[in-house]
């Protein structure tokens, strides 16, 4: 039994990063990822999640990745509103498969892609309204493209991890030291 609600925001980050890392997102990567996020493995069989469904889900994850790389809150809000208008239905509370009560905004007959886009747009919209800004992004480290959620307190986040932030600071420090040494010659 799960002890906490769905974490649709983390699911969308994980799926978007997986598609960016593996553009073809094979079933062997997608199914365990979705299972970790609470999807019933029986719903992820080849019969229930066809190759066409998987392709549409990959495309949907790339669409979400586009919003996650949008740093301007107003443009992100417009994109989320459009996504909700295109893919969401009236919100309803749902409790199934041992999960606690949670919101669903997908249409009852929604396919995998529509379900993912509706639930992801809702998750990002909730984060945006709670924090008053887009708290997500793409890592600012030069060699990293990892998407992240920055929902903690404090300054806006720029890096996907402390490791990337530290590497970037060290690289900047070394670059400044070299520039200073060059200018003193």
N, C-alpha and C positions, 0 to 999 in steps of 0.2 A: 504494500500500500504506500502510495506517495504521501509525503508529509507536507509538501508545499504545492502551490498551484503551478499551472503551466508557466513556462518561461519562454513565451513566444519571441521575445526580443533576442534572447540568447540563441534560440533556434534559428532565427533569421540570420544572425551574424555568422553562426557556424555553417549554415547552408551556403550563404553567399561567399564566405571564404573558401569553402570546399569547391564550389563551382569555379571560382577564380583560380584556385590551385590546380584543379582537374577540369578543364572546360568540358570534357565529355562526361563528367561525373558518372562513373560507372555504378551500376546497381550495387556492387560490392562496397562502395563508399557511401552511397546514399541511404541504403537500408539501415546499416548500423547507426548512422547519424540520426536518422528519424526515430529509430527505436530508442536511442539514448534520450531523446526529447519526448518520450511518452507515447509514441505511435505504436499501435498494436502490430506486432510482426505479421499477423495474419492479414492485416490490411495492406501489407507491403509485399505480398507475394507477386509473382509475375502476372498472375491472373487479375489481381486487384490494382496493381500499379504497372500498367503496360509500358512498353518502350516509348510509346507516344506520350503517355502521362509523364514519364520521367524526362523526356525532352522538354515538355511544357513547363515542368517544375524547374528545370535548369534555366530556362528562359526567364521564368518568374524571379528566380534568385538573382539573375543578372539585373533585372529591372530594379529590384530592391537595392542591389549594390550601387546602382546609379543614384538613388536617394541617399544612401549612406555616405557617398562621397560629396554630397552637396552640403557645403559648410554654411551657406546662407539660410538662416532660419525661415525667412519669408518664402523663399523659393522651395524649401523643403516642405513647408506647410501647404503650399499650392499643389505640389506633386502628391502629397499624402491625401489631400482632399480629392484630387482627381482619381487616385487609386481607390479610395473608399467609394466614390460615386460609381466607378466602373465595376467594382468587384464585391462590395459589401451589401448586406441586407440589414434590416432592423436588428439591433442587438438583442440577444436573448441569453439568459443564464442556462448553463448546461452542466450536468454532472454525469460522467460516464466512465466506464473502464477503470473504476477505482480512483479517479481523479476527484479533487474537491470541486466545488462550484467555480465556474469561470465563464467569462463572456465568449460568445460566438457571434461573429458578424458575417460569416459566410452564408451563402444561399444554400438551402437544403439540398439542392441537386448539383452543388458546385463540384467541379473536378479538382484535382490536386493543385493545379496552378492557381485557380481562383481562390481556393481555400487558403493557400499560402499567402497570396497577395492581400486578401482581406484581413487575415489574422496579423500579418506583418505590419500592414498600414495602421491597424488599430494599436498594436504594441508601440510603434514609433510615435503615433499621435499622443498616446498616453504619456510617454516619456517627454515629448516636447511640451505638453501642457503642464506637467509636473515641474519641469525645470525652466520653462519659459524660453527655451532655446534648443537648437539641435545639439545634442550632447554626444553625437556619434561622429565618426569620420574614418579617414584612411590614415594610417601611421605616417608621420612626417619624416621618419628616418629614410634616408636616400635609397636604401636597398630593400625596403620593406613596403609591401602593398596591403598588409593585413588590415581588415576593417575592425573597428572596436566600438563599444558602447562606453561612454563616459558618464555614468549616472551618479558618481560620488560627489561629495561637497568639494568646494575649492575652485581653483582656476580651471578653465576649460582644458580638457585633455588634448594632447597632440600626438601621443605615441600609443601603440598597442600594448606595450609592456614596459616595465621598468628597465628591462635589458636594452630595448631599442632606445629609450630615453637616455640611458647612461652611455651607450655607444655614440649617440649623436653629440652629447655634451663633450665627451672625450675627444671626438673628431674635431669639434669646433675649437676646443682648447688647443689642440695640437696645431691646427691651421693658424690660429692667432699667434702662437709662439713662433711658428715658422715665418709668418709675415713680419713679426716684430724683429726677429733675427735678421731677416733680409733687409729691412728698412734701416737697421743700425750699421750696416756694412758701409 
